[in-house]
Amino acid sequence: MRADYSKYGEIEALARHPLGPGELLGAVGVLDVLPAEVDAVASLCRNGSEQVPARVAAPDQVQVWPIDREAP
């Protein structure tokens, strides 16, 4: 499964974190083309099971589901 974010505009932006050497900041589309140096991912949006590469997803994957709607 893949979550489709293509209608949201630029989803492949990637930049070095200005205060965290070795850390990258990127949009959801970067998951499809992660640089080899990336060994962990923290995502703030919903991802499909096919979007997070196996080399960073398992076995240490932790999922936290934020509330994404107003109704209880």
Secondary structure, 3 states (H helix, E strand, C coil): CCCCCHHHCCCCCEEECCCCCCCEEECHHHHHHCCCCCCCCCCCCCCCCCCCCHHHHCCCCCCCCCCCCCCC
